[in-house]
Amino acid sequence: MSKKLRPVLLGAAAVAALAIGTPAFSAAAPAPLSASVRATGDLAAPAKKEIAMKLVSSAENSSLDWKAQYKYIEDIGDGRGYTAGIIGFCSGTGDMLELVEAYTDAVPDNPLAKFLPALRKVNGTDSHAGLGTPFVNAWKQAAATSAFQTAQNNERDRVYFNPAVNQGKSDGLSTLGQFIYYDAIVMHGPGTSTDSFGGIRRTAMQKAKTPAQGGNETTYLKAFLDARKVVMKKEEAHADTSRVDTEQLKFLNEGNFDLHTPLKWKVYGDSYTIN
């Protein structure tokens, strides 16, 4: 998929959950996007959300074509079993299981439904028991349908996108700041442990005030990105921090808080442009 070692998508609450031995998700679903927008922008606006998807895909898939990733599935050897789909749902971290459960609730007769018992058994491990080639083929078959694409979109929004944008707005962040939160919650999960999105945010707030607290956004976001890089470097698969250094910090240093186009950046040495 990627011509480089693909950085690990934690499939959301993955690393935090595995590290502290708690479920990857809480029972309560995050609230929908808030109607009140304190920030100067809104990453949830369709054009901006499309940009966000492309930016994440450039780092995770070495491609701007994020919609081509619905069918993606492989074991990248990171101890999390299969990694798949538009946000890197993982068979070992709970979020792939929740995706397939939600998909099966909506479409009971689907190619992946019969693998639910196996997914429950391998959750928390890197095992392929009961999955293997038949499961990989079934994933690709399902990914060709609008129903499974919708299920992936919905889980992405429920677990990652909406919580990140809501928190960004609550903190008084711009469109760029909301994206910086989103990219972090995708990689590190929405937990409260030190290595999760919540932990990174907590560390940043010890160094700088958010705009909602009367602080300067640039100062705060640089503190957040510094804290994130410390966490990234703890794991080999995340140790290349160019998605921060030559993408997010570049936009921040340019003062592009609205993520207006054209956008030009590099990830892992590759150049990308959105006109």
N, C-alpha and C positions, 0 to 999 in steps of 0.2 A: 504494500500500500504506500508506504513512505520509502523514499530512497535512502532514508537515514534510520537510525535506531529511533523508533517512534516513542516520544515521551509518553509516560504512563498517564492515561486518563483514568482517574480514580473511580470512574463510574459513580461519581458523587461521593456519598459519605464513606467511601471505601477505606482509605488509609486510616482516618480517625477511628472508624468503627472497628477495623481489624486491630488497631493498636491498643484500644482500651477495652475491647471485648464486648462492645455494646451493639445493639441492632443498628443497621445502617440507616434506618429511617424511623422517625417518630410516628406514632399512630395518627397524629393530627396533621392534615395537609396544610401547607402554607396558605395564608390568605391570598386572595386574588390581588392583582396589581391595584394599588391605591389610586383613587381618583384625584387626590390632591397632589400636585407636583410642586414641591418646594424648590427643586433644583432648576437649573437653567435649561435643561434639556430632558429628553425622554428616550432612553434606549429602546423602549417598547414600541416606539413609532415604527411602522413597517419598514421604511427605508433604512432606519438605523439598526433595527434588529437584523436585517439582511446583512449589513456591514459586520455586525457582531459575529454572525455565523461564519462569514468568510474569514474574519480575523482568527477565530479559534481554529478553523479548518486548516489555515496556513501553517499553524503550529503543530496541530495534531496529525494532519494528513498530507502535508506538503502540497496542498492544493486549495484553490479557492472554491472548488465545486463541492460544497458541503452536502448537497442533495445526493451526490453519488455515493455517500457513505452509509445510506440506509442499509445497503446489502453487505457492507464490510463486516467480516468476522475472521478473527484469527487468535491464536494463543501467542502472545508476544514474549512469553517467557519471563513474566514479571511476578509470577506466583499468584496471579489473580484469575487463572483459568482463561476462558475466552473473553476477548475484548471485542465489542461489536457495536455497530450502529453509529448514529450521528453524534453521540456524546460519549462513546466508549463505555457502554453498559458492560459490566463484568459478571461472569458466572460465579465468581468467588466472593463477590462483595454485596450481594443482595439486590442491587438495582436492576440487573437483568431479570431476576426472578420476578420482581414487582412489575416490570414492564410486560413480561409474558402473561402474568396474572391479569393485568389490566386489559391487555389485548384479548385474552380469552373471555373475559367478562363481556367485552363488546362483541366479539366474534367467536362464539364457542367452537364452531367447526373450523379450526385453523390449523396450519401445518405444524405449529409449535406446541399445541395444547398437550399432545401426548408426552412431551418431554418435561412437563411440570414436576412429576415425581422425582425425576433425576435431577432437575435444577434445585429442588429443595434439598436433596441429599448432598450435592456437591457445594452448596452455599457455604462460604467460609473456607474453602479449599481451592486448590488448583486442579482438582481431579476432572477428568473427562468421562468418568464412569456414567454409562447410560446416555452419553451424548455423541461425541465423535462425528464421523463423516455424515451420518444421517441427520444429525442436528444442524450441522453446518449447511447442508443442502436445504433443509427445511427453513432455516433462517433466510437464506437467499430467495427461496420461493416466496416466503411471506413478505419480504422486503419489496417485492415487485407489486404489491397491492397497496392501494391508497389507505386501506384500513390499518395496516401495520405502520405505514409511514405516519399516519395521524397519531397512532398510539405512541410512537417514538417522540413526535413533536410534543404531545401532551405531557409525557413524563419529563422531558427536558424542561418544559416550562414550570411544571409543578415543583420539581426538586431543585432546579438550578436557576433558571432564568428569572422567574417571578420573585423568588426570595432575594436574589442579588439586586434586582432593580428596585424592589421595595426598600431594601436596606440602604441602597445608595441614595434614594430620594429622601429617606428619613434623615440621612447624614448630610443632606444638602449638597450632594455631588452633581456634577454636570453629566452629560452623556458619556464623556470619556471616563469619568470616575465610576459611573455605573458599569461600564464595560470592564474596567479594571477589577471591580468586584466580581463580575460574572466569570471572567477568565480564571480568577482565583478559586471560586467556589466549584467550578468544573474540575479543576485539578486536585484540590485539597479537601473537598467535601464540606458540607454545611454544619459540621459539628462544633463543639466548644473546646476541644482539646487544643493543646499548644500548636499542633501541626495542621489544624483545620482552618477553614476560612474564619470562623469565629475567634480562634486563637490569634491568627495573624492580625485581624482587626483590633483585638484587644491590645496587642503589643504596640501597634501603630498609635492607638489612642493614648498610650502612656508617654509617647514622644511628641505628639502634636494634636491639637484640637481639630475636630471636623468643622466644616463650614457651618453646620447647624449649631455648633458650640461657639461660633464666632471666630473660628480659625481660618487660616489661608488654605485654599484647596490644594495649591501646588505643594505647599509644605507638608500637608497631611498625606497626599497621595505618594509623595516621595518616601515618607516614613512607612507607609503601607507597603510599597514595593520593596523597600529595604528589608522589612520584616519578612516578606514573602520569599525573597531570595535566600535568606538564611534557612528557611524551611525547605526550599527546593534543593539546596545543596546537600541536604541530609540523605538524599536518595539518589543513587547513580542515574537512574532513568530520568530524573528531573534536573540533573546538575548543570546542564546547559541552560543558562538563564537568558538567552537571546530574545525570547518572546517578551521579556521585560525590558532588556537593555536596548535592543534595536527595533522595538515595536512600541510598547507602551510608554517608555520613557522618552522615546523620540517624539511621539505625539504630544506628550506633556510639555517637553522643552520647547516645542513649537507653539505652544499655547492653543492647540487645536482641541478645545474642550467640547466642541460640538461634533467632533468627528466628521467635519465637512470634507468632501472630496475635492481634488484628488488626494488619495492617501497613498503614500509610498513608504515601505518598510522592508526589513529583512528579518528572517527567522532561520537560524542555523546556516547562515551565509547565503541563503536564497533570497532573491529580490521579488517583491510583489507590489502590484499597483491596483487600486480601485479608482476608476475615473468617475 
